[in-house]
Amino acid sequence: MKSLLTAVFTVLACATIFAAAQLPSEDGYKLEADKIYGTDGSHFTAEGRGVGTFKNTVVTADTVTYYPSMRIIEATGNVTVKDAMQELNADRVTYNLDTETGVVDNVTGMLNGEFYVCAKAVQKLDKEYYMMEEAMITTCNTPLPDWSFSFQKVKGQLDGYLVGDHTTMNIKDMPVLYLPKFVFPLKTTRQTGLLVPNMGYSTDLGYYFNQNFFWAVDYDKDMTLGTNYFSDRGAQFLGEFRYAGARDNQIYLAGDYIHDSEETQKEKKRWEYISKTNMTTSWGLSLTADAFSVSDNLFMRHFGNYGLYR
C-alpha cells in the first residue's frame, strides 16, 4: 500500500506539474509527450502517450491534465507506473495536491515485487489512509492464482494495518474460507501476529491445515510457533527461534513434535530437532556448531515438507 502512494499519486502529481506548466525538468522530474498545450492558465494538458519521470519511477498515460486553480491532476488512458519494485496499470488517476487525496480506477499489477493486486478502485483518503473496493490480493501473478484473498472493501494505513470487510480466501477460483473481518500488518518493521494460514490435502496425511504465530521478541530475536493438523495423523506442534546479534553471532533453533495416530506406525511420539550456531568472539575466534536429530528414520519422509525449517 505504501508503494501505491509513492508510485501512483506522488509520481503523477510531481511529474505533471513541472511538465504541463512547461517548466524545465529539475531534480529528477520530467514529462515528455507528443503535444503539451493550454495557454489560458485554466489547465495544461499533455497528450500523445506522455511519459513522466519522478526520480526512478516512470509513468505513462495517453492524456495528463493539470488544473492550477483547483490543484487537481488527471491521468487517463492506459496509465502505467513502473519502477524496480512494481508495475501497475490503471484506467484513470485523479489527485488533489492540496488535500493529498485521489482515486485510481481499475488497478492491476505487482506491488513491492511480491503482491499482485487487482481492484475496481483505490481511494487515497488522506496522507496515511487508503481504501480499495472489490479488491483481490495474492502472490501468484497468473490468470488463475493458486490462492488469493478477495475483499468487498479493504482499508489500509501506511505503516499500520490492512483491514478487510467481507473477506474470502480462495484456492484457485473456489472460495474456501469467509471472514467478516481480516487484519494484515503493513508495517515495515517486524510485527507480532498470526501469519497467513495454509491448507490442502496429502495422500499420506489426509487433509491438513496450518496456522503459525510470529512473535517479534526484540530487535535482534524472534520466534515462530505453529500447529499443523492432519486429518489422518493428528496435530503437529512446531517452534522456531532466531537470534542475530553483533559480530555475526547467530543462533537458530527449531523443532516439531507429533503424537502420530497412524495405526501402522510403531513409534507414536515422533519429533525433529535442529540447531545452528555461529559465534564470533572479540578476539576474532569463530565457533560453529550444528545439530540435527529425529525420532526415527522415516520422520522427514512423512513430515519434512510441513515443518517451519526449510
GIZI-V565770 format. One record per residue. N is the residue number from 1. RES is the residue in one small letter. SS is DSSP state (H for helix, E for strand, L for the rest). Layout:
n | res | ss
N | RES | SS
N | RES | SS
This chain:
n | res | ss
1 | m | L
2 | k | H
3 | s | H
4 | l | H
5 | l | H
6 | t | H
7 | a | H
8 | v | H
9 | f | H
10 | t | H
11 | v | H
12 | l | H
13 | a | H
14 | c | H
15 | a | H
16 | t | H
17 | i | H
18 | f | H
19 | a | H
20 | a | H
21 | a | L
22 | q | L
23 | l | L
24 | p | L
25 | s | L
26 | e | E
27 | d | L
28 | g | L
29 | y | E
30 | k | E
31 | l | E
32 | e | E
33 | a | L
34 | d | L
35 | k | E
36 | i | E
37 | y | E
38 | g | L
39 | t | L
40 | d | L
41 | g | L
42 | s | L
43 | h | L
44 | f | E
45 | t | E
46 | a | E
47 | e | E
48 | g | E
49 | r | E
50 | g | E
51 | v | E
52 | g | E
53 | t | E
54 | f | E
55 | k | L
56 | n | L
57 | t | E
58 | v | E
59 | v | E
60 | t | E
61 | a | E
62 | d | E
63 | t | E
64 | v | E
65 | t | E
66 | y | E
67 | y | E
68 | p | L
69 | s | L
70 | m | L
71 | r | L
72 | i | E
73 | i | E
74 | e | E
75 | a | E
76 | t | E
77 | g | E
78 | n | E
79 | v | E
80 | t | E
81 | v | E
82 | k | E
83 | d | E
84 | a | L
85 | m | L
86 | q | E
87 | e | E
88 | l | E
89 | n | E
90 | a | E
91 | d | E
92 | r | E
93 | v | E
94 | t | E
95 | y | E
96 | n | E
97 | l | L
98 | d | L
99 | t | L
100 | e | L
101 | t | E
102 | g | E
103 | v | E
104 | v | E
105 | d | E
106 | n | E
107 | v | E
108 | t | E
109 | g | E
110 | m | E
111 | l | E
112 | n | L
113 | g | L
114 | e | L
115 | f | E
116 | y | E
117 | v | E
118 | c | E
119 | a | E
120 | k | E
121 | a | E
122 | v | E
123 | q | E
124 | k | E
125 | l | L
126 | d | L
127 | k | L
128 | e | L
129 | y | E
130 | y | E
131 | m | E
132 | m | E
133 | e | E
134 | e | E
135 | a | E
136 | m | E
137 | i | E
138 | t | E
139 | t | L
140 | c | L
141 | n | L
142 | t | L
143 | p | L
144 | l | L
145 | p | L
146 | d | L
147 | w | E
148 | s | E
149 | f | E
150 | s | E
151 | f | E
152 | q | E
153 | k | E
154 | v | E
155 | k | E
156 | g | E
157 | q | E
158 | l | L
159 | d | L
160 | g | L
161 | y | E
162 | l | E
163 | v | E
164 | g | E
165 | d | E
166 | h | E
167 | t | E
168 | t | E
169 | m | E
170 | n | E
171 | i | E
172 | k | L
173 | d | L
174 | m | E
175 | p | E
176 | v | E
177 | l | E
178 | y | E
179 | l | E
180 | p | E
181 | k | E
182 | f | E
183 | v | E
184 | f | E
185 | p | E
186 | l | L
187 | k | L
188 | t | L
189 | t | L
190 | r | L
191 | q | L
192 | t | L
193 | g | E
194 | l | E
195 | l | L
196 | v | L
197 | p | L
198 | n | E
199 | m | E
200 | g | E
201 | y | E
202 | s | E
203 | t | L
204 | d | L
205 | l | L
206 | g | E
207 | y | E
208 | y | E
209 | f | E
210 | n | E
211 | q | E
212 | n | E
213 | f | E
214 | f | E
215 | w | E
216 | a | E
217 | v | E
218 | d | E
219 | y | L
220 | d | L
221 | k | E
222 | d | E
223 | m | E
224 | t | E
225 | l | E
226 | g | E
227 | t | E
228 | n | E
229 | y | E
230 | f | E
231 | s | L
232 | d | L
233 | r | L
234 | g | E
235 | a | E
236 | q | E
237 | f | E
238 | l | E
239 | g | E
240 | e | E
241 | f | E
242 | r | E
243 | y | E
244 | a | E
245 | g | L
246 | a | L
247 | r | L
248 | d | L
249 | n | L
250 | q | E
251 | i | E
252 | y | E
253 | l | E
254 | a | E
255 | g | E
256 | d | E
257 | y | E
258 | i | E
259 | h | E
260 | d | L
261 | s | L
262 | e | L
263 | e | L
264 | t | L
265 | q | L
266 | k | L
267 | e | L
268 | k | L
269 | k | E
270 | r | E
271 | w | E
272 | e | E
273 | y | E
274 | i | E
275 | s | E
276 | k | E
277 | t | E
278 | n | E
279 | m | E
280 | t | E
281 | t | L
282 | s | L
283 | w | L
284 | g | L
285 | l | L
286 | s | E
287 | l | E
288 | t | E
289 | a | E
290 | d | E
291 | a | E
292 | f | E
293 | s | E
294 | v | E
295 | s | L
296 | d | L
297 | n | L
298 | l | L
299 | f | H
300 | m | H
301 | r | H
302 | h | H
303 | f | H
304 | g | L
305 | n | L
306 | y | L
307 | g | L
308 | l | L
309 | y | L
310 | r | L
